[in-house]
């Protein structure tokens, strides 16, 4: 199964049917060169996610952290975390497995071995090294899970549950003492609200005050949040998002450059064309 684009709703939440048959699990292969501008845009989803880098390498951004994942390595991204990615110098491809957290272990164990890890603010992601025994176990298990979901042998659902239980056990077994900071949680929620507002209104004339208001923040707080989490300014992000949407339109339609420029919110075609100098579409 391949996936070269992701659908995102107005809160920047990824829209996917996270199921393989009756299982709350989805897997897909993504090649970065097939994505618009070789980038995976900022988004989030309720499912936990494991990424196995099959070829090349990629830089992943999770909240205000970044992590390089090379061929043979894997990455765990927790539920609800904002993240984005772009490929490195070489062509890259990865296997992505998204799972409803409630399916990882029996419900009777959620309070002890699930909820504390899903809600901990210091457990946003883990790089899974290829050279470690536990890392090899996780990656071997994820690839076997892919095989199960593709072949669907008799009672594969039970086997998949067992595999995921093992993957989760090894994933949480290498995390330090869990912490929860309400202020960090509020910051992440505010970012989701502001990004969602930009997605709904990017084609309009946007002001910093409007973006800040979407997150119930002052202008200065809004700028600090964007700089700390996305390493950019709010208005620079708006420009980047408009360019991302315009490239999708350029690839999918025969609409003129001038019309696309106005569709995505640029005030003139010249303002739209300038950032494309040196970019291959």
Buried (B, 14 or more C-beta within 10 A) or exposed (E): EEBEEBEBEEBBBBEBEBEBEEBBBBBBBBBBEEBBBBBBBBBBBBBBBBBBBBBBBBBBBBBBEEBEBBBBBBBBBBBBBBBBBBBBEEEBBBBBBBBBBEBBBEEEEBEEBBEBBBBBBEBBBBBBBBEEEBBBBBBEBBBBBBEBBEEEEEEBBEBBBEBBBBBBBBBBEBEEEEEEEEEBEEBBEBBBBBBBBBBEBBEEEBEBEBBBBBBEBEBEBBBEBBBEBBEBBBBEBBBBBBBBBBBBBBEEEEEEEBEBBBBBBBEEBEEBEEBBEEEEE
